[in-house]
Structures are given as structure tokens and as C-alpha cells.
Amino acid sequence: MDEISLEILLGALVLMLLFSGFFSAAETSMMAVNRYRLKTLSRAGHRGAKLAEWLLGQTDKLLGVVLLGNNLINAASASLVTIIAFRLFGQNEFALTLSTLVVTFLILVFSEVTPKVLGASYPDRIAPAASFVLAPLLKLFSPAIWFVNLFVQGLLRLMRLQPGAVAQNSMGVEELRTLLAESGTFLPAQHRGILMNLFDLEQVTVDDVMRPRGQIEAIDLATEPEEILHQLATSHHGRLPVYEDDPNNVIGIVHVRRALARPRDDGFDPIEFRESLREPYFIPSGASLYTQLTQFQSTRQALGLVVDEYGELLGLVTMEDILEEIVGEFSAFRPGEQSRPERAEDGSVLVEGAASLRELNRKLGLAFPVDGPRTLNGLLLEQLESMPEPGISVMVNGYPVEIIQVQDRMVKTARIGPKRETA
């Protein structure tokens, strides 16, 4: 070493610090890289991404080659700094102490902290590039890495740990939900909303989106034939439930267009009409929308009648209702429902008492609770704990709600004012 000039030693020290910094940046970037983006690049044919994915598939060997190179270079750097210090200050305790402090500072700043910050900040760029160096080194030093890993695996077995049995880098529903929420401008808001709604299908039930029994348009087979024909001709729906005497006694579903297309030369034939009905499809109350969506697909149904545990008819749900929970409304107005409520100049809005709380929240941007009653009438009855009367106002989640009209002991219409900030 004495014949080597000080300039060469300093140059070698700089190179060692750079090499050590490379291994530090490579280690951090490989551990911080987005595995899914890496997989996407790999499938697109990116060679660096393919190498990085191959290296991450054998993490123990990857860490072995990175730490082997890093520690060898750091040890060599410490020895080199000591030699330089002895050259400059002589072989004494001061030079030894100074070399220890200097090499610690140099390695910490130039070979550890700075490279690792860069690796953590730009993992998707650094990891594929570093793989071109790490992959050959892994093959070159595979015997040494295998020898080191023998002791590592032995220690892990003593501690009764099995790293290979640890779950792979996968995401659950909540992790995916968080990823979508944090996607920002990378994903359009409409697309993000659709995906978030898909995750909610398991929590939302058919009771939340069904049309209540009182709003169902149905045909009573016991009425006069002329009235049945008139109802078929004026109906805005493609399919209608048909019952006899009691609305709970649904005997079938009629396809309106097909029923109207039948020749009427001999008048209306109730027997023929009954035979043309399709068997009703019943849905148990509380079924999740996701389950019902798959049931609609498997049974090729588009309309179902929701019943409770006693067989009482609660409401009606269609495939369109479920799809609207995912993608939003197909149109601003549907037959049988009120159009989108319009706000008055003071910010209030007049709505029907039978309106669904979920629909009000979605259409008007409100924040009514949806874990209890499903309609505005039910929510007001829960808040009042008595029969509603016109003119009574109640505060619900910061929204003043005034009862305008009552019919048959139910809130017919109500006015919802703008939200008031609570002190």
C-alpha cells in the first residue's frame, strides 16, 4: 500500500462510496417498488421490469447479494479511510479515531441515507435499472449467497418462522378501496365511483333499492277485463306483477308488449291471459345486491319481488335498480317516480315522504343515515316517535326537515332545508 499514491487511494474511496450507494439505493427501491406496476411493465415486454420481477421472486437471494456487496464495500471503505488517515496523521490513536468518525460520516451521508432516500422516492425507475447489475451479480456470487442463506434458514427454523409461508403481496377489499380513494387524477372520478360502488354491493341489500309495495304498479286479475286492457295500454313499464284479490297473492308477471300484441277478436280471455303469465320470481328480504345480481344472471330474470320471512310482499327490485347502484342513474326520470327535486331560492327542496334516503343522498348530496329506516317517512317517524302532523319541523343530521303534507298517517311531502353548521 505504501507505493500507492494518496490520490489513487482517494479515488478508490470515492468509487467504493458510489458502489455502496448503488447497493443501498437498489435495496430500497427493490423493496419499495410497486409490484403491480412492475408486473404491468413486465407483461408489456420491459426487460428491466422482467429482471426485477424475477429478483423479487427470490427475495432471500436478492437481499443476500445486495447486503454482501454493500457490507464488503463498506468494510473495504473503512480500511481505506484508516490507511489514508495513517498516511496523513501517522499511526496513532488520533488518526484511528478520526478515520472512524470520517468513514461513518461518509458512509452515512453518501452510501446510506442519500441513496436510500432516492431509492424510496423513485423506486419504479431505479429498480428496473438496478436489476441489470443485480441479476448478473446474483448468478456470479450464487455459491456464497447459498452458503450464507444456509445459516439464515437455520436461524429462522430455530425461531419457528417460515418466510415462504407468508402471504404474497396481495390486496384485500379494504386495501383496494384505499388505493382507489388515493388514486387522485390517475383515475377519472366517474370510473373511481363505479369501482367503489362495486365494493359496496356486498353491504347494500335489496331492501335499500327496492320500490316499496305501495309504489308498485300491478294488475288485479279480479278487475274488469276492460280495466286490465286499459292498464296494459297506459303502463310505462315493460313487465307488471299480476295478483288476484290480495296484492300478496302474486300469481305471475306479464310482459306488457306481448300481452298487447295478442289478437283481441274474441275479447279479453282471462284464462288465456293467466296462462301467458310468467312465474313470479321472489327474493328474500336482506339479500345483498351482489348476490342478487348473480342470481339475476344465472336465472335470466330482470325483475324480482322482495318478500319477508312471513311471505308478505315488501317491494320490487329490477336489474336496472342494481345497475344504477353501480353506474348511477340511466335517465333523469323514470316512470312511476318523481323527477329530480329542484332547489328553491332559499336552498330548500320539496320531496316525497316515500323517497328513498339513499336516492336523496345521491341526488341532492345529503348525508342522511342509511343504516336504519330506508325512506324519509320512516326516518321522520323515528325522529318524532309519534304520528306526523303538517307544520312540524325536525333536525336530522344538521338538515331542517319540515312536514308539509300528511296522508294516511304517513308523510306525503316534506321540505328539506340547507344544512346548518352546528357550533
MOUR-V151101 format. One record per backbone hydrogen bond with DSSP energy under -1.0 kcal/mol. NH is the residue of the N-H (numbers start at 1). CO is the residue of the C=O. E is the energy in kcal/mol with one decimal. If there is no record, write none. Layout:
nh:NH co:CO e:E
nh:NH co:CO e:E
This chain:
nh:4 co:1 e:-1.1
nh:9 co:5 e:-1.8
nh:10 co:6 e:-2.4
nh:11 co:7 e:-2.4
nh:12 co:8 e:-2.7
nh:13 co:9 e:-2.1
nh:14 co:10 e:-2.2
nh:15 co:11 e:-2.1
nh:16 co:12 e:-2.4
nh:17 co:13 e:-2.3
nh:18 co:14 e:-2.1
nh:19 co:15 e:-2.7
nh:20 co:16 e:-2.6
nh:21 co:17 e:-2.3
nh:22 co:18 e:-2.1
nh:23 co:19 e:-2.1
nh:24 co:20 e:-2.1
nh:25 co:21 e:-2.7
nh:26 co:22 e:-2.8
nh:27 co:23 e:-2.4
nh:28 co:24 e:-2.2
nh:29 co:25 e:-2.6
nh:30 co:26 e:-2.4
nh:31 co:27 e:-1.6
nh:32 co:28 e:-1.7
nh:33 co:29 e:-1.4
nh:38 co:34 e:-2.4
nh:39 co:35 e:-2.1
nh:40 co:36 e:-2.0
nh:41 co:37 e:-2.4
nh:42 co:38 e:-2.3
nh:43 co:39 e:-2.3
nh:44 co:40 e:-1.3
nh:45 co:42 e:-1.3
nh:46 co:41 e:-2.5
nh:50 co:46 e:-2.0
nh:51 co:47 e:-2.3
nh:52 co:48 e:-2.5
nh:53 co:49 e:-2.6
nh:54 co:50 e:-2.1
nh:55 co:51 e:-2.5
nh:56 co:52 e:-2.4
nh:58 co:55 e:-1.6
nh:62 co:58 e:-2.2
nh:63 co:59 e:-2.9
nh:64 co:60 e:-1.6
nh:65 co:61 e:-2.4
nh:66 co:62 e:-2.1
nh:67 co:63 e:-2.7
nh:68 co:64 e:-2.1
nh:69 co:65 e:-2.1
nh:70 co:66 e:-2.5
nh:71 co:67 e:-2.6
nh:72 co:68 e:-2.1
nh:73 co:69 e:-2.1
nh:74 co:70 e:-2.4
nh:75 co:71 e:-2.4
nh:76 co:72 e:-2.3
nh:77 co:73 e:-2.6
nh:78 co:74 e:-2.2
nh:79 co:75 e:-2.0
nh:80 co:76 e:-2.4
nh:81 co:77 e:-2.5
nh:82 co:78 e:-1.9
nh:83 co:79 e:-2.1
nh:84 co:80 e:-2.3
nh:85 co:81 e:-2.6
nh:86 co:82 e:-2.4
nh:87 co:83 e:-2.1
nh:88 co:84 e:-2.0
nh:89 co:85 e:-3.2
nh:90 co:86 e:-1.8
nh:92 co:90 e:-1.4
nh:96 co:92 e:-1.9
nh:97 co:93 e:-2.7
nh:98 co:94 e:-2.8
nh:99 co:95 e:-2.4
nh:100 co:96 e:-1.9
nh:101 co:97 e:-2.2
nh:102 co:98 e:-2.7
nh:103 co:99 e:-2.7
nh:104 co:100 e:-1.9
nh:105 co:101 e:-2.2
nh:106 co:102 e:-2.9
nh:107 co:103 e:-2.5
nh:108 co:104 e:-2.3
nh:109 co:105 e:-2.6
nh:110 co:106 e:-2.5
nh:111 co:107 e:-1.2
nh:113 co:108 e:-2.9
nh:114 co:109 e:-1.4
nh:116 co:112 e:-2.2
nh:117 co:113 e:-2.4
nh:118 co:114 e:-2.2
nh:119 co:115 e:-2.7
nh:120 co:116 e:-2.3
nh:121 co:117 e:-1.7
nh:122 co:118 e:-2.5
nh:126 co:122 e:-2.3
nh:127 co:123 e:-2.3
nh:129 co:125 e:-1.1
nh:130 co:126 e:-3.2
nh:131 co:127 e:-1.5
nh:132 co:129 e:-1.0
nh:133 co:130 e:-1.2
nh:134 co:130 e:-2.6
nh:135 co:131 e:-2.3
nh:137 co:133 e:-1.7
nh:138 co:134 e:-2.5
nh:139 co:135 e:-1.7
nh:140 co:136 e:-2.4
nh:141 co:137 e:-2.7
nh:145 co:141 e:-2.6
nh:146 co:142 e:-2.6
nh:147 co:143 e:-2.0
nh:148 co:144 e:-2.3
nh:149 co:145 e:-2.6
nh:150 co:146 e:-1.1
nh:152 co:148 e:-1.7
nh:153 co:149 e:-3.1
nh:154 co:150 e:-1.7
nh:155 co:151 e:-2.3
nh:156 co:152 e:-2.3
nh:157 co:153 e:-2.2
nh:158 co:154 e:-1.9
nh:159 co:155 e:-1.7
nh:160 co:157 e:-1.3
nh:161 co:156 e:-3.0
nh:165 co:162 e:-1.8
nh:166 co:163 e:-1.4
nh:170 co:168 e:-2.1
nh:176 co:172 e:-2.4
nh:177 co:173 e:-2.5
nh:178 co:174 e:-2.3
nh:179 co:175 e:-2.4
nh:180 co:176 e:-2.4
nh:181 co:177 e:-2.3
nh:182 co:178 e:-1.9
nh:183 co:180 e:-1.3
nh:186 co:183 e:-2.0
nh:192 co:188 e:-2.6
nh:193 co:189 e:-2.4
nh:194 co:190 e:-2.0
nh:195 co:191 e:-2.2
nh:196 co:192 e:-2.4
nh:197 co:193 e:-2.2
nh:198 co:194 e:-1.7
nh:199 co:195 e:-1.3
nh:204 co:200 e:-2.1
nh:206 co:287 e:-2.4
nh:208 co:205 e:-1.3
nh:210 co:206 e:-1.6
nh:211 co:316 e:-3.5
nh:213 co:314 e:-1.9
nh:215 co:212 e:-1.9
nh:216 co:213 e:-1.4
nh:219 co:241 e:-2.6
nh:221 co:243 e:-3.4
nh:223 co:220 e:-1.9
nh:228 co:224 e:-1.9
nh:229 co:225 e:-2.5
nh:230 co:226 e:-2.4
nh:231 co:227 e:-2.3
nh:232 co:228 e:-2.3
nh:233 co:229 e:-2.4
nh:234 co:230 e:-1.8
nh:240 co:254 e:-1.9
nh:242 co:252 e:-2.8
nh:243 co:219 e:-2.9
nh:244 co:249 e:-1.4
nh:246 co:244 e:-2.7
nh:249 co:246 e:-2.3
nh:250 co:248 e:-1.4
nh:251 co:242 e:-2.6
nh:252 co:242 e:-1.3
nh:253 co:278 e:-2.6
nh:254 co:240 e:-2.7
nh:256 co:238 e:-2.2
nh:259 co:255 e:-2.4
nh:260 co:256 e:-2.3
nh:261 co:257 e:-1.7
nh:267 co:264 e:-1.4
nh:273 co:269 e:-2.6
nh:274 co:270 e:-2.4
nh:275 co:271 e:-2.2
nh:276 co:272 e:-1.3
nh:277 co:274 e:-1.1
nh:278 co:253 e:-3.0
nh:283 co:305 e:-3.1
nh:285 co:307 e:-2.2
nh:287 co:284 e:-1.5
nh:289 co:204 e:-2.7
nh:290 co:201 e:-1.3
nh:292 co:288 e:-2.3
nh:293 co:289 e:-2.5
nh:294 co:290 e:-2.0
nh:295 co:291 e:-1.9
nh:296 co:292 e:-2.7
nh:297 co:293 e:-1.9
nh:298 co:294 e:-2.4
nh:299 co:295 e:-2.6
nh:301 co:296 e:-1.4
nh:304 co:317 e:-2.8
nh:305 co:281 e:-2.8
nh:306 co:315 e:-2.3
nh:307 co:283 e:-2.5
nh:308 co:312 e:-1.9
nh:311 co:308 e:-1.8
nh:314 co:306 e:-3.3
nh:315 co:306 e:-1.4
nh:316 co:211 e:-2.0
nh:317 co:304 e:-2.6
nh:319 co:302 e:-2.0
nh:322 co:318 e:-1.4
nh:323 co:319 e:-2.5
nh:324 co:320 e:-2.4
nh:327 co:323 e:-2.9
nh:328 co:324 e:-1.5
nh:337 co:334 e:-1.9
nh:344 co:348 e:-3.4
nh:347 co:344 e:-1.8
nh:349 co:416 e:-2.0
nh:351 co:414 e:-2.8
nh:353 co:412 e:-2.4
nh:355 co:352 e:-1.4
nh:357 co:374 e:-2.5
nh:360 co:356 e:-2.4
nh:361 co:357 e:-2.6
nh:362 co:358 e:-2.1
nh:363 co:359 e:-3.2
nh:364 co:360 e:-2.5
nh:365 co:361 e:-1.0
nh:376 co:355 e:-2.1
nh:377 co:353 e:-2.8
nh:379 co:375 e:-2.2
nh:380 co:376 e:-2.5
nh:381 co:377 e:-2.4
nh:382 co:378 e:-2.0
nh:383 co:379 e:-2.0
nh:384 co:380 e:-2.8
nh:385 co:381 e:-2.5
nh:391 co:403 e:-3.2
nh:392 co:389 e:-1.6
nh:394 co:401 e:-2.4
nh:396 co:399 e:-2.6
nh:399 co:396 e:-2.2
nh:401 co:394 e:-3.1
nh:402 co:415 e:-2.8
nh:403 co:392 e:-2.9
nh:404 co:413 e:-2.0
nh:405 co:413 e:-1.8
nh:407 co:410 e:-3.0
nh:410 co:407 e:-1.1
nh:412 co:405 e:-2.7
nh:413 co:405 e:-1.5
nh:414 co:351 e:-2.6
nh:415 co:402 e:-3.0
nh:416 co:349 e:-2.9
nh:417 co:400 e:-3.1
nh:420 co:398 e:-2.9
